[in-house]
Amino acid sequence: MAKGVAKLVGKMITLNDPSYRSFLELPKTETTSRILLLIVGLGYGAISIASQASYISSFDSALLQNFLVPAIFIIFGILTAFITKVGMAALLWAGSKALGGTAKYRAISLVTPVALLPGLLGAPHLAGLGDGAFWVSLLLVIGVVWMYLISVKIIQTVQGFTATKAYLSAGMAFLFLASVYYLVIPAS
């Protein structure tokens, strides 16, 4: 069963249209969605630990260095993934609602963790790794574009939109997200 679910998620990541409907029809869609969100959160936490390795190693206590501080980063990574999922699902729902979508927020929210997986490619940029290196920026762009394409598939499947309407709907959500990011994140 787990192998089949992993294969299905892999197909979703590669933008296979029927896999999105199959995911929503899984007997344990909610559990699978939570596991994917946990994986994203662990990824965020691990990248935070890597970016703060010198800070973590500055503690005198082995307990702090090896357990407590990394555990705090992991917990905040999971919390960040949860908040990101809620916000992204709300934006996708609102964008599709503006174009006549009738699906409930919950339906979009169940599939949103799949869209967050490629977002892990942008995490090194957000964690300040690479000191502005080209590869870090490239990973960020690839991750955001990939997230956008998966979001289009989510809206297309959940709302039953045409491809054009789904691209427009996801575009509105990402445009709003980009404007909030621009306003909240200070210029360097």
C-alpha positions in Angstrom: 0.0 0.0 0.0 2.7 2.5 1.0 4.7 1.7 -2.1 1.6 2.4 -4.3 0.9 5.7 -2.5 4.6 6.8 -3.0 4.3 5.9 -6.7 1.1 7.9 -6.9 2.7 10.9 -5.3 5.6 10.6 -7.6 3.2 10.7 -10.6 1.6 13.8 -9.1 5.0 15.5 -8.8 5.6 14.7 -12.5 2.2 16.4 -13.3 0.4 13.3 -14.3 -3.3 14.4 -14.5 -5.2 11.2 -13.5 -3.0 10.8 -10.4 -4.6 13.8 -8.8 -8.0 12.3 -9.0 -6.7 9.0 -7.8 -5.0 10.7 -4.8 -8.4 12.2 -3.8 -10.0 8.8 -4.0 -7.6 7.1 -1.8 -9.2 5.5 1.3 -6.6 7.3 3.5 -6.2 10.6 1.6 -6.1 12.6 4.9 -3.5 10.4 6.5 -1.3 10.5 3.3 -1.7 14.3 3.2 -0.5 14.6 6.8 2.5 12.4 6.1 3.5 14.5 3.1 3.2 17.6 5.2 5.3 16.0 7.9 8.0 15.2 5.3 8.0 18.8 4.1 8.2 20.0 7.7 11.2 17.7 8.4 12.8 19.0 5.2 12.4 22.6 6.3 13.7 21.7 9.8 16.7 19.9 8.3 17.6 22.8 6.1 17.3 25.2 9.0 19.6 23.0 11.1 22.1 22.9 8.2 22.0 26.7 7.8 22.5 27.2 11.6 25.1 24.6 12.2 27.7 27.0 13.6 25.1 28.5 15.9 24.0 25.0 17.1 27.6 24.0 17.7 28.2 27.1 19.8 26.3 25.7 22.7 28.4 24.2 25.5 26.0 21.4 26.4 26.0 18.3 24.3 22.3 17.8 25.1 21.6 21.3 23.6 23.8 20.7 20.5 22.7 17.2 19.7 19.1 17.1 20.7 17.2 20.1 22.1 18.2 22.9 19.6 17.9 20.6 16.5 14.5 19.4 17.9 13.3 23.0 18.2 14.4 23.6 14.5 12.5 20.4 13.4 9.4 21.5 15.4 9.5 24.9 13.8 10.0 23.4 10.4 6.9 21.3 10.9 5.0 24.3 12.1 6.2 26.4 9.1 5.1 23.6 6.7 1.6 23.6 8.4 1.3 27.4 8.2 2.5 27.3 4.6 -0.1 24.6 3.7 -2.9 26.6 5.3 -1.9 29.8 3.5 -1.3 28.3 0.2 -4.5 26.2 0.2 -6.4 29.4 1.2 -4.9 31.3 -1.7 -5.6 28.5 -4.2 -9.2 28.3 -2.9 -9.7 32.0 -3.1 -8.2 32.3 -6.5 -10.4 29.5 -7.8 -13.5 30.8 -6.0 -13.0 34.2 -7.7 -13.3 32.3 -11.0 -16.5 30.4 -10.0 -15.0 27.4 -8.3 -17.4 25.5 -6.0 -15.1 23.1 -4.2 -14.6 23.5 -0.5 -11.3 24.6 1.0 -10.8 21.2 2.6 -10.6 19.5 -0.8 -7.8 21.8 -2.0 -6.1 21.6 1.4 -5.8 17.8 1.2 -3.8 18.0 -2.0 -1.7 21.1 -1.2 1.1 19.2 0.6 2.0 17.7 -2.8 2.6 21.2 -4.1 4.8 22.0 -1.2 7.3 19.2 -1.9 9.1 21.0 -4.8 9.1 24.1 -2.6 11.9 22.3 -0.7 14.1 23.3 -3.6 13.7 26.9 -2.5 14.4 26.3 1.1 18.2 26.8 0.8 17.5 30.4 -0.5 15.1 31.1 2.4 17.5 29.7 4.9 20.3 31.9 3.6 22.5 29.1 2.3 24.9 29.7 -0.6 25.5 33.4 -0.1 23.4 34.4 -3.2 25.0 31.6 -5.3 23.5 31.1 -8.8 22.6 27.5 -8.0 20.6 28.6 -4.9 18.6 31.1 -7.0 18.1 28.5 -9.7 16.7 26.0 -7.3 14.3 28.6 -5.9 13.0 29.5 -9.4 12.6 25.8 -10.3 10.8 25.1 -7.0 8.4 28.0 -7.4 7.6 27.2 -11.0 7.1 23.5 -10.2 4.8 24.4 -7.2 2.8 26.6 -9.6 2.4 23.8 -12.1 1.3 21.4 -9.4 -1.1 24.0 -8.1 -2.6 24.3 -11.5 -3.2 20.6 -11.6 -4.8 20.7 -8.1 -7.2 23.4 -9.1 -8.0 21.7 -12.4 -8.8 18.5 -10.6 -10.6 19.7 -7.5 -12.6 22.5 -9.2 -13.0 20.8 -12.6 -11.6 23.9 -14.4 -10.3 24.0 -17.9 -6.5 24.3 -18.1 -6.7 28.0 -19.0 -8.9 28.8 -16.0 -6.7 26.8 -13.7 -3.6 28.6 -14.9 -5.3 31.9 -14.3 -6.6 30.9 -10.9 -3.2 29.6 -9.7 -1.6 32.7 -11.2 -3.8 35.0 -9.1 -2.9 33.0 -6.0 0.8 33.2 -6.7 0.7 36.8 -7.6 -0.9 37.6 -4.3 1.7 35.4 -2.5 4.5 37.2 -4.3 3.1 40.6 -3.3 2.8 39.5 0.3 6.4 38.1 0.2 7.6 41.4 -1.3 5.9 43.4 1.5 7.0 41.2 4.4 10.6 40.2 3.5 13.0 43.2 3.9 15.1 44.1 0.9 18.7 43.1 1.3 
